[in-house]
Amino acid sequence: MEIQGKIAVVTGAASGIGKSLVERFHADGAAHVVVVDRDEAGAMAVAESIGGTGVALDVTDEEAINKLVADTEHNIGPIDLFVSNAGYVTLGGLEAPVEDLNRMFEVHVLAHLYAARAVIPHMAERGSGYLLNTASAAGLLSQFGSMHYAVTKHAAVALAEWIAITHGHQGIKVSVLCPQAVATNIGANSPSADQLAERGADVAGADGTISAEDTADVVIETLREERFHVLPHPEVATYVERKGADVDRWIGGMQRWQAGMFADDKHPANWLIGS
């Protein structure tokens, strides 16, 4: 897909990766970009900066997503690309409240589902359309210290795979964005910001932290080539290959890596027993 002349909708677009994608789409000649975020002021500011449309909503509200798609199709034009990008990170393992897992599942998985079932009927009728869902390298590998993040990002990747397999014959293309560390405010805005500073280990940044702008560059390249995995950190492809070749060896390696990342008193295994 070439973004020039296309209509795109981007959620989680008031800052970070979403904002950089909006700006890059505009720079590359998108016909119109709809900027979506629960931060109304942020969404409107980004939209104004590129001459787009700002919409404030919660991506876990299916009725709001349905209205977003219907309004865009009616008032602006057919949606060529829907970027489901909202997300956040927390710390926690088996000890964490199940309500925290449920909330993250809503944002990281159900939001993608709501977007897909709202927009795919329109795209399928036209015989073309593109979904870009933001997951994480944690969805292909794992995430030390955050059971919620690892589990929900795996589910997000699985959902994207299923959509690609099931709806590909209708002209629906799907890509899933799986970066490691990107320089955004996701950690500072986390409900676990203090715990991240106290307990966290920078595993996501093991292969370097890249900018949101560089991430957008890789997204554009991948959309152009219509590849499924969007990997701003190329090392992730090697890790996935090793995991697939020998998962037992991979788990052992991850255990050793985790042990080296956390001091004994901060190891995630001890959070359950209050150590």
PyMOL commands that set and color helices and strands:
alter all, ss='L'
color gray80, all
select helices_A, chain A and resi 16-27+40-50+62-75+98-126+137-139+147-170+193-199+212-225+235-245+247-261+264-266+268-270
alter helices_A, ss='H'
color red, helices_A
select strands_A, chain A and resi 7-10+32-37+53-56+81-84+129-134+172-177+229-230
alter strands_A, ss='S'
color yellow, strands_A
deselect
rebuild
show_as cartoon
